[in-house]
Amino acid sequence: MRRIILFLSVVIFSNYLFAQKNQLSIGLSGSLDTYDYNFRLNENQYGEYETNPAFSLGLNFKYNFSEKLFAKGKFQYSGKKYKWIYDYTLVEPVAGTLLAEYVDYKLDYVGIPFFIGYYILNGDKFKMGPSAGLVPEFFINSSQTAIYTDGSKEECEPSDFNKILLSAQINLAFEYHLGNKLFISMEPYFQPGFNTINRDHMESPSLSYGGTVSINYKLN
């Protein structure tokens, strides 16, 4: 009987200590992203692709399992852009024909990234920790606009974009705690993709990198 009481006491005390260390926080985050696309060029195409900076905005949460082990996730909107710029150097334009200067591709996705991380520096004010995880993204909208040499625009028929994107992501978080409840974080990241945004335009999955800034509030 004493062993049972002792065992239960240890379990209850351990759970109490563990609960004290657990902390759930929520916050806002934003990122500026650079994408490297391996574009596909066909023989009958005259021009080049150009990549525009991307961005994301969203809500994030973080849960500390212990003083060093944590999990975090996001619900985010991301905007991606690239363009096709025409080159008529090797083409003889038909007289009187209005020429397209470039075509803008804009895509909107909703993502639900999830990561597991570990603090390698864990001070009272400053913390640093790497994390890794997956970034699934789901297509919500796209636009494809041709811009002509006279400045006019024309909406084109949308291309066949992938409805689901999946990539891995490695982060390195630098956190500064402003008090017991509030902290800010800056995270450079590296993100290799597993599939392409558009099979017709790209040879292989994208590679992206950038930085995320977030501010979080601890709920307990």
Residue pairs with C-beta under 8 A, 6 or more apart in sequence:
18 66
21 64
21 65
21 66
21 67
22 63
22 64
22 65
22 220
23 62
23 63
23 64
23 218
23 219
23 220
24 61
24 62
24 63
24 64
24 218
24 219
24 220
25 61
25 62
25 63
25 183
25 216
25 217
25 218
25 219
26 59
26 60
26 61
26 62
26 216
26 217
26 219
27 59
27 60
27 61
27 62
27 214
27 215
27 216
27 217
28 57
28 58
28 59
28 60
28 214
28 215
29 56
29 57
29 58
29 59
29 60
29 74
29 76
29 212
29 213
29 214
29 215
30 55
30 56
30 57
30 58
30 212
30 213
30 214
31 55
31 56
31 189
31 210
31 211
31 212
31 213
32 53
32 54
32 55
32 210
32 211
33 53
33 54
33 55
33 56
33 78
33 191
33 208
33 209
33 210
34 51
34 53
34 54
34 208
34 209
34 210
35 51
35 54
35 80
35 82
35 206
35 207
35 208
36 51
36 206
36 207
36 208
37 49
37 51
37 82
37 197
37 201
37 202
37 206
38 202
38 203
38 204
38 206
39 49
39 201
39 202
39 203
40 200
40 201
40 202
40 203
41 48
46 86
46 87
46 88
46 89
46 90
46 91
47 84
47 85
47 86
47 87
47 102
48 84
48 85
48 87
49 82
49 83
49 84
49 85
49 201
50 82
50 83
50 84
50 85
50 102
51 81
51 82
52 81
52 82
52 83
53 81
54 78
54 79
54 80
54 81
54 208
54 210
55 78
55 79
56 76
56 77
56 78
56 79
56 111
56 212
57 76
57 77
58 74
58 75
58 76
58 77
58 111
59 74
59 75
59 76
60 72
60 73
60 74
60 75
60 76
60 214
60 216
61 72
61 73
61 74
62 70
62 71
62 72
62 216
63 70
63 71
63 72
64 70
65 71
67 119
67 122
68 118
68 119
68 122
68 129
69 116
69 117
69 118
70 116
70 117
70 118
70 119
70 129
70 131
71 114
71 115
71 116
71 117
72 114
72 115
72 117
72 131
73 112
73 113
73 114
73 115
74 111
74 112
74 113
75 110
75 111
75 112
76 110
76 111
76 112
76 113
77 108
77 109
77 110
77 111
78 108
78 109
78 110
78 111
78 137
79 106
79 107
79 108
80 106
80 107
80 109
80 197
81 104
81 105
81 106
81 107
82 105
83 102
83 103
83 104
83 105
84 102
84 103
84 105
85 101
85 102
86 99
86 100
86 101
86 102
88 99
93 99
98 148
98 149
98 150
98 152
99 148
99 149
100 146
100 147
100 148
100 149
101 147
101 148
101 149
102 146
102 147
103 144
103 145
103 146
103 147
103 156
104 143
104 144
104 145
104 147
105 142
105 143
105 144
105 159
106 142
106 143
106 144
106 145
107 139
107 141
107 142
107 161
107 197
108 139
108 140
108 141
108 142
109 137
109 138
109 139
109 140
109 165
110 137
110 138
110 140
111 135
111 136
111 137
111 138
112 136
113 133
113 134
113 135
113 136
113 169
114 133
114 134
115 131
115 132
115 133
115 169
115 171
116 131
116 132
116 133
117 129
117 130
117 131
117 132
117 171
117 173
118 129
118 130
118 131
119 127
119 128
119 129
120 128
120 129
120 130
121 127
121 128
121 129
122 129
124 177
125 176
125 177
126 174
126 175
126 176
126 177
127 173
127 174
127 175
127 177
128 172
128 173
128 174
128 175
129 172
129 173
129 175
130 170
130 171
130 172
130 173
131 170
131 171
131 173
132 168
132 169
132 170
132 171
133 168
133 169
134 166
134 167
134 168
134 169
135 165
135 166
135 167
135 168
135 169
135 191
136 164
136 165
136 166
137 164
137 165
137 166
137 167
138 163
138 164
139 161
139 162
139 163
139 164
139 165
142 158
142 159
142 161
143 155
143 158
144 155
144 156
144 157
144 158
144 159
145 153
145 154
145 155
145 156
146 153
146 154
146 155
146 156
147 153
148 154
159 198
159 200
159 201
160 198
160 199
160 200
161 197
161 198
162 195
162 196
162 197
162 198
162 199
164 195
165 193
165 195
165 197
166 193
166 194
166 195
167 191
167 192
167 193
167 194
167 205
167 206
167 208
168 191
168 192
168 194
169 189
169 190
169 191
170 189
170 190
170 191
171 187
171 188
171 189
171 212
172 187
172 188
172 189
173 185
173 186
173 187
174 185
174 186
174 187
175 183
175 184
175 185
176 183
176 184
176 185
177 183
178 184
180 218
181 217
181 218
182 215
182 216
182 217
182 218
183 215
183 216
183 218
184 213
184 214
184 215
184 216
185 212
185 213
185 214
185 215
185 216
186 211
186 212
186 213
187 211
187 212
187 213
187 214
188 209
188 210
188 211
189 209
189 210
189 211
189 212
190 209
191 207
191 208
191 209
192 205
192 207
193 205
193 206
193 207
193 208
194 205
195 205
196 202
196 203
196 204
196 205
196 206
197 206
